[in-house]
Amino acid sequence: MQDDQDEIYRDFNAAVNMPPAEIEKFLETDDSKRVGWKGEDGDGKGESVGHAAGRRIVAIKRTKKAELSDADYAHMKKVVGYVARHAAQKPKDDVEHSDWRYSLMNWGHDPLK
């Protein structure tokens, strides 16, 4: 179990390449709030899955490794999977101002870094 957690921790910190303060700042932007899956059909109102994930990522990044819970590790694993899958879908044009990039940034990963 510890080996799995060590691997998840390493992979999470490699996938999340934005510091907590930068993620928080981005989460306040209209671009952050606009993109992502909302509600059961994806078009609902309220906070997107990625936006909520970003808030959780900030909390995890500010938690000492020894104090991380099993639920934290499960979320970290989810983040690693999302970043890997979504990063593979890179658009051909304007990456800098794309919903693709903004979605990844909600999950703590800026593909331009």
Backbone bond lengths (Angstrom), bond angles and torsions (degrees), N, CA, C in turn:
res aa  C-N    CA-C-N  psi(-1)  N-CA   C-N-CA  omega(-1)  CA-C   N-CA-C  phi
1 M - - - 1.453 - - 1.530 110.71 -
2 Q 1.323 116.92 -45.09 1.467 120.09 -179.64 1.518 111.68 -61.57
3 D 1.357 116.33 -40.13 1.465 119.67 177.90 1.526 110.77 -60.94
4 D 1.344 115.98 -42.10 1.464 120.01 177.79 1.526 110.49 -61.41
5 Q 1.328 116.62 -43.88 1.461 120.09 -179.95 1.518 111.56 -65.15
6 D 1.316 116.84 -38.74 1.470 119.75 177.70 1.528 110.48 -62.35
7 E 1.335 116.20 -41.68 1.468 120.52 179.58 1.533 110.43 -66.46
8 I 1.322 116.71 -44.64 1.468 120.65 178.40 1.530 109.78 -60.59
9 Y 1.305 116.86 -43.97 1.467 122.06 -179.71 1.527 110.60 -59.77
10 R 1.335 116.98 -46.86 1.473 121.30 178.11 1.530 110.91 -62.06
11 D 1.333 115.86 -48.09 1.467 120.21 -178.06 1.532 111.35 -63.31
12 F 1.322 116.41 -40.17 1.471 121.90 178.40 1.523 110.35 -61.27
13 N 1.314 116.50 -47.06 1.462 119.59 -178.35 1.523 112.56 -70.00
14 A 1.317 117.47 -23.69 1.471 120.54 173.82 1.539 109.91 -76.82
15 A 1.330 117.22 -39.38 1.470 121.18 -178.04 1.525 111.68 -73.07
16 V 1.323 116.79 -39.58 1.465 121.18 -178.45 1.529 107.65 -89.33
17 N 1.325 115.33 96.93 1.470 119.96 -174.62 1.537 112.54 -102.46
18 M 1.320 116.27 13.17 1.460 121.01 176.45 1.531 108.82 -112.32
19 P 1.329 117.75 136.40 1.468 119.21 176.78 1.536 110.23 -70.75
20 P 1.336 117.28 157.09 1.469 120.52 -177.16 1.527 114.60 -51.56
21 A 1.327 117.94 -43.84 1.472 120.34 -178.61 1.530 111.11 -63.00
22 E 1.312 117.19 -37.38 1.468 121.35 178.98 1.526 110.69 -68.62
23 I 1.324 117.03 -39.74 1.470 120.72 176.82 1.529 109.13 -62.96
24 E 1.334 116.56 -47.53 1.467 120.43 179.85 1.524 111.66 -57.35
25 K 1.320 116.66 -44.44 1.465 121.40 179.82 1.527 110.31 -61.77
26 F 1.335 116.44 -43.73 1.465 120.01 179.62 1.527 110.92 -65.46
27 L 1.331 117.67 -40.07 1.463 121.11 -178.56 1.529 112.52 -60.86
28 E 1.334 117.17 -19.33 1.469 121.60 178.45 1.527 112.62 -83.75
29 T 1.332 117.95 -10.54 1.467 121.08 -176.19 1.526 112.01 -80.04
30 D 1.331 114.51 156.06 1.469 120.17 176.10 1.530 110.76 -62.87
31 D 1.339 117.10 -37.09 1.474 120.11 179.72 1.521 110.66 -60.95
32 S 1.310 116.68 -42.54 1.461 120.75 179.34 1.522 110.98 -62.75
33 K 1.302 115.81 -45.24 1.471 120.67 -176.25 1.530 112.46 -72.88
34 R 1.331 116.43 -24.16 1.468 121.44 -176.34 1.532 113.01 -78.46
35 V 1.326 117.18 -36.65 1.471 120.09 -172.63 1.530 111.69 -88.31
36 G 1.313 114.71 161.50 1.454 120.15 171.69 1.516 114.45 107.09
37 W 1.308 114.63 169.22 1.460 125.04 -177.95 1.517 108.99 -82.03
38 K 1.341 115.87 123.29 1.468 121.33 -179.62 1.520 109.20 -125.07
39 G 1.298 116.65 130.86 1.462 121.01 176.97 1.515 112.74 73.83
40 E 1.321 115.58 -177.19 1.467 120.99 -175.51 1.521 113.01 -67.40
41 D 1.344 116.70 -32.19 1.462 119.75 -177.21 1.521 113.39 -101.96
42 G 1.344 116.82 1.01 1.455 120.47 179.90 1.510 113.90 91.28
43 D 1.332 117.33 -15.55 1.463 121.12 -177.53 1.524 112.94 -112.23
44 G 1.310 116.64 14.23 1.462 120.19 -177.58 1.520 112.65 -71.09
45 K 1.295 114.27 -178.32 1.469 121.05 178.96 1.531 108.71 -95.63
46 G 1.308 114.98 169.47 1.457 119.68 175.47 1.516 113.02 92.76
47 E 1.307 114.55 -161.17 1.457 121.77 -173.93 1.525 111.53 -79.47
48 S 1.327 115.32 138.10 1.465 119.48 177.82 1.522 110.38 -76.21
49 V 1.310 115.54 162.12 1.465 121.99 177.25 1.532 109.94 -58.57
50 G 1.327 117.00 -44.10 1.461 121.34 -178.69 1.521 113.04 -66.55
51 H 1.327 116.32 -36.77 1.468 120.03 179.27 1.527 109.68 -65.13
52 A 1.328 116.43 -44.99 1.472 120.72 177.15 1.529 110.09 -63.03
53 A 1.333 116.43 -39.75 1.468 120.41 178.33 1.520 110.50 -61.60
54 G 1.321 116.69 -39.60 1.459 120.97 179.14 1.517 112.55 -61.26
55 R 1.337 116.55 -41.91 1.465 119.65 177.34 1.529 110.60 -62.72
56 R 1.315 116.09 -39.54 1.473 120.82 179.32 1.534 110.54 -68.62
57 I 1.317 117.06 -38.38 1.469 121.77 178.00 1.524 109.84 -60.36
58 V 1.326 117.33 -44.38 1.464 121.03 178.47 1.529 109.82 -57.64
59 A 1.319 116.93 -45.73 1.471 120.70 179.94 1.529 111.03 -62.40
60 I 1.328 116.81 -42.75 1.470 120.98 179.51 1.524 110.49 -63.87
61 K 1.331 116.64 -44.42 1.469 120.27 -179.11 1.523 111.82 -62.15
62 R 1.319 116.51 -26.05 1.467 120.68 -179.43 1.532 112.68 -94.47
63 T 1.329 116.67 6.71 1.459 121.91 179.20 1.523 109.14 -103.19
64 K 1.320 116.65 136.60 1.461 120.31 176.12 1.519 109.61 -63.58
65 K 1.324 116.67 143.06 1.458 121.82 -177.44 1.523 111.58 -52.59
66 A 1.314 117.55 -42.64 1.469 121.54 -177.86 1.526 112.36 -65.32
67 E 1.328 117.25 -18.26 1.465 121.25 -177.13 1.536 113.10 -101.11
68 L 1.329 117.29 2.32 1.461 120.30 179.25 1.525 110.12 -72.01
69 S 1.328 115.47 139.41 1.475 121.43 -179.16 1.533 110.59 -93.28
70 D 1.319 115.50 170.51 1.461 119.89 174.61 1.528 110.15 -60.62
71 A 1.326 116.74 -36.82 1.476 120.54 177.80 1.531 110.74 -64.72
72 D 1.330 116.57 -37.30 1.469 119.96 176.21 1.523 110.17 -62.29
73 Y 1.337 116.27 -45.48 1.470 119.53 179.70 1.526 111.32 -63.76
74 A 1.326 117.47 -36.42 1.467 120.57 177.42 1.526 109.80 -63.66
75 H 1.335 116.98 -41.32 1.467 120.23 178.60 1.530 110.34 -67.81
76 M 1.314 116.57 -41.29 1.463 120.58 178.45 1.526 110.47 -58.77
77 K 1.326 116.76 -41.72 1.465 121.40 178.76 1.534 110.35 -64.46
78 K 1.330 116.35 -39.94 1.468 121.39 177.25 1.533 110.25 -61.96
79 V 1.323 117.20 -42.13 1.465 122.37 179.21 1.526 110.49 -61.45
80 V 1.323 116.79 -46.77 1.467 121.47 179.69 1.529 110.22 -58.14
81 G 1.321 116.61 -45.20 1.468 120.89 179.90 1.514 112.02 -64.32
82 Y 1.337 116.80 -44.21 1.462 120.38 -179.68 1.524 110.60 -62.10
83 V 1.319 116.68 -49.02 1.472 120.26 -177.81 1.529 109.92 -60.14
84 A 1.319 117.90 -43.03 1.469 120.54 -179.94 1.528 111.13 -63.28
85 R 1.334 117.40 -46.39 1.471 120.79 -179.24 1.524 111.57 -66.64
86 H 1.315 116.52 -47.32 1.465 120.42 -174.99 1.538 111.35 -70.55
87 A 1.316 117.21 -37.68 1.469 120.70 179.55 1.534 110.88 -61.34
88 A 1.320 116.48 -30.61 1.463 121.02 -179.71 1.531 112.50 -71.39
89 Q 1.320 117.64 -10.82 1.467 122.14 -178.07 1.529 112.41 -100.84
90 K 1.293 116.42 30.33 1.464 122.40 -175.90 1.530 111.95 -54.27
91 P 1.337 117.01 129.74 1.468 119.66 178.59 1.534 111.26 -72.70
92 K 1.315 115.56 162.07 1.474 120.56 -178.05 1.523 112.62 -79.83
93 D 1.342 117.17 -30.19 1.459 119.20 -176.88 1.519 111.37 -116.08
94 D 1.295 117.03 -173.60 1.459 128.14 -175.86 1.534 116.80 -4.01
95 V 1.299 115.10 74.97 1.467 121.46 179.17 1.529 110.38 -66.27
96 E 1.318 117.52 -40.36 1.463 121.61 -173.39 1.526 112.92 -57.62
97 H 1.317 117.61 -38.92 1.467 121.71 -176.73 1.524 111.59 -111.79
98 S 1.318 117.13 30.99 1.467 120.88 -175.54 1.528 112.39 -96.57
99 D 1.320 115.30 150.28 1.471 120.17 172.70 1.528 110.10 -59.53
100 W 1.324 116.72 -31.80 1.471 121.77 177.98 1.527 109.98 -57.32
101 R 1.331 116.29 -49.57 1.467 120.21 179.58 1.523 110.95 -65.20
102 Y 1.327 117.14 -44.04 1.456 120.33 -178.39 1.533 111.23 -62.65
103 S 1.318 116.96 -37.54 1.465 119.97 177.11 1.527 110.58 -63.38
104 L 1.327 116.48 -44.91 1.464 119.99 177.90 1.531 111.22 -62.57
105 M 1.320 116.45 -38.95 1.461 119.64 -179.64 1.537 111.51 -65.90
106 N 1.338 117.50 -32.16 1.465 119.78 173.69 1.526 110.36 -58.95
107 W 1.315 116.29 -30.94 1.472 122.72 -178.97 1.541 110.66 -93.47
108 G 1.333 117.40 11.70 1.462 120.91 174.20 1.514 116.24 85.20
109 H 1.333 116.49 11.27 1.472 120.17 -178.34 1.529 110.51 -120.97
110 D 1.313 116.50 117.01 1.467 120.86 174.85 1.524 107.51 -99.78
111 P 1.347 117.94 109.91 1.477 120.09 -176.95 1.521 113.54 -67.30
112 L 1.334 118.40 -10.73 1.465 120.16 178.61 1.529 112.00 -87.28
113 K 1.322 117.53 -2.91 1.479 120.59 178.66 1.515 110.23 -87.78
